[in-house]
Every structure is written in structure tokens, then in C-alpha cells.
Amino acid sequence: MPLHEHNIAASFKAICENATAALFVIDAKQQCIYANPAAETLTGFKARELIGQRLHDLIHHSRPDGSKYPISECPLDSGLPANSREQGEDIFVHADGSFYPVSYTSSPIIEHGNLVGKVIEVHGLAKKRAIAREREREKALLAKTFDNAAVGIAHVGHDGRWLRINDRLCAIVGYPREELLTMTFQDITHPDDLSGDLELYEKLKSGEISGYNLEKRYYRKDGKLIWVRLTTSSQKNGSGEMEFCIAVVEDITRVKEHQQHLDIMAGELQHRVKNTLATVQAIARMSLPDDTAGKEAFVSRILALSRSHDLLLAQNWSGAAISDIVEQAIHPFGGTEGGRITASGPDCRLSSRTSLALSMALNELGTNAVKYGALSGDQGVIDIDWHFTPGTKKTQLELKWQESGGPEVSPPQRKGFGTTLIERALASEMQGETAVEYPPSGVIFKCSFPVE
């Protein structure tokens, strides 16, 4: 279809009606002859209220201070030189009397060399300026947070150079800001910690990782060696490449020194406990006659306790794996290598308290098995297994010790120390449940307790 004048006019009208900018057409008498819907939204006036009126009289007659705006100074109402365009920012008056900032473009309409009107395009700036103010506020807040943080913060370049640093970082490393900004983190990092740090930093720059945590040592300007906890992340540009690294540095020197002191004290305490157990064992052997009832059981329990302490000592008393506890406890009775004891179950780490209790219980069971149960003859065997079952609050671990192939078993006439240890003390220490059964085929011990 040929593009006729009415088609062009219809298209132009559609464009104006759907434009997001406020559009006004002013004739040679400075009267508004057209206002689009966006103009109604911006000014608060209906188009019928605008058409036939001078815009100045409706939306530009006063300044925010209440003074009158002279029409002679009004860029909307003044005549414009031919073929020129005027742009600027100003304050308009809303229909409700409030003021709002705008940007405008006033373009002349020329016919046969004569100015017959103009088109005024107006954009409200209130939202834009509010966003700009909020961004400035956030920028100032971030800058204040950066500068006054209780931890050291820095922006670090690809080569490791400090790009921006806060006062706290300067205090941590003891360098004035001007000097530290001429250096790299490599310059003050302890040589033994540098390779690991650089390896992670290369991965950060390549995008292989988004950040990393590291404990390392810095040399202060005064030569003192300090420990810091370093937390890093990458600030990426629009292409997804690292622009710079954000490093948070926390001085943990006192924490490290305190931990070292505690480690020394713990080591000394563990050494003394081990010596004390050895002393108790020696006193028992020398003080009690060989025919003293219970002497062998007492010494055996001290040995079991000592072996448990050794196992936990190797793990810094952080607990132990249940497989290690079981293996250590049954070792004096031939272990799994002898072929008469089997042990199986999933991996699980127990607390130091639970480890000691379980180790003592298994020692008692093994001792009884050697004296009266499956290990007292040549054919008996012991099967130990454990598994998880869902508990009400925590995961429950269930362990079972089952003897078979030994002499016929009957319940004991009285409960001795070993049985009491197994049934009561163990349940209390492990915060669980225990039970010993005496079927003719062999002793069965069961326990259930929570694990983290």
C-alpha cells in the first residue's frame, strides 16, 4: 500500500500517543494545540485543560521559592530563532501545586521559512534524581563501611598490588597508607605461606574459583611476624573477568598464640595422665599380691583405659573413628587378624567421651569372652557390627556384640563390676541404651546411642 499523507499522519499520531516522553505542540500564538497521554501523566492536567492555553500559565508560572516566573524568561514561551533547538532542565508546577524537575527539548516547526510553532519534549527527572541520590548514598555508605571497618579491607590488582586499603589494614601491617600502596601482598607475606597463596590467587584470577579463605603470616613494617585470616573474592567486570580482588584481613595473632599455649598445656596434661595411669598400674602390680581377687581385671582395665587415651591423644582428643575404637579394643584378644572376631559397619566418628566408654565396654566383653565365653575354647567366634537407624532427634548408632560356638551360657547369679560398667556406666556416658542377653548359644550385647 502506498504511503499517503493520511498514513503518515496516523503513524505519527500513534507514535506520539504511545511515547513515554511528554509531548506538546505549540502554535505561533504560544498556545498548546496538542498534548499526548504522557503529558497528562506528567503535568496532572487533562489534555483538554492544556489545549488552547499557554503552557507557561499552567505549568511554569512560579518558582519553587514562591516567586513568579516572568514569561519573558520562559524558554517554553519565548520565540525561537529559525532552525534552532533549545535544551535544558527546569522546574515545572504540577496540577496539584507541587514542583518537579524536568529536562526539556524545544524544537521549532518551520514552514516556508517561517516559525509556525514548536514541539516540546519533556522528561520528568524526579525518579531519575531519586535513583541517583540513592546510589550516591549507597556509595557513601560503602565508602564509610570500607574506611571504618573493624577488619582490614583492600582491593588488590592482578599483580598483587594494593589498589585501595582502609585504615585498619594499615594498622594491622604497620605500614602508612602511602607506602603500602606502592607494595604488593607478596612483599609482606611469609615465604613459607606465599606459594599456597599465589596458587589460589591464580585460580581466583582465572575464574576457576570465586574466592578462598586462608590463614597466613605477614611481616609487619617493624619486622614482627603476625598471623592473619584472609578471605578473598573477585570483583568482575562486564565481560566476567576479574577486575580486582577484594581481600578481608583479620589479625588472629593473639588467637594463634592462645591456641599454641592451650596445645602446650593439653600436651603436658595428656603426658601427665598417661604417666599417672602407668603409675597406678605399677602400684597395683607391686602392692597387690598375685593371688588378690580382681587384680588381673583391675590391671586389664587400666591398660584398656591407657590404650584408649593413646588413641584419642593421636587425634588431639577430638574423638575417634568407631572402627579404630573397635580395633584397638579387641586387639588384646586376637583382633580380626586371628579369624575369630569379625567387625564391620559404616564410617562414623565418635566424641572422646563416647570413645572412652565404648572402649572400656568392649574390653570388659573381651575379657569375659576369654574367661567364660566364646574365646575360652578353640571354636568360639565373636561378631561385632554396627549400623545407623534414624532417631527422634539425632542419628542413632546401634552396635551389637554376639558370641557363638563357645560353652553354653547362662545368666550370672550376681552382677559384678564389669556387668555394671557395661549396663549402667556405659549408658550414662554415651547417653544411650545398653542391654546384655545370655542365650545358651552365647552372650549378646547391644547398645544404641546418638551421634552427631
QUIGICOR-V97358 format. One record per helix or strand of 3 or more residues. SS is the DSSP state (alpha for helix, beta for strand). FROM is the first residue (numbers start at 1). TO is the last residue. If there is no record, write none. Layout:
BEGIN
SS | FROM | TO
SS | FROM | TO
END
This chain:
BEGIN
alpha | 5 | 18
beta | 22 | 27
beta | 32 | 35
alpha | 37 | 43
alpha | 47 | 50
alpha | 55 | 59
alpha | 71 | 73
beta | 85 | 93
beta | 99 | 111
beta | 114 | 124
alpha | 126 | 148
beta | 152 | 156
beta | 161 | 165
alpha | 167 | 173
alpha | 177 | 180
alpha | 185 | 188
alpha | 191 | 206
beta | 211 | 219
beta | 225 | 236
beta | 242 | 251
alpha | 253 | 287
alpha | 295 | 314
alpha | 322 | 333
alpha | 336 | 338
beta | 341 | 345
alpha | 352 | 371
alpha | 374 | 376
beta | 381 | 390
beta | 395 | 404
alpha | 417 | 430
beta | 433 | 439
beta | 442 | 451
END
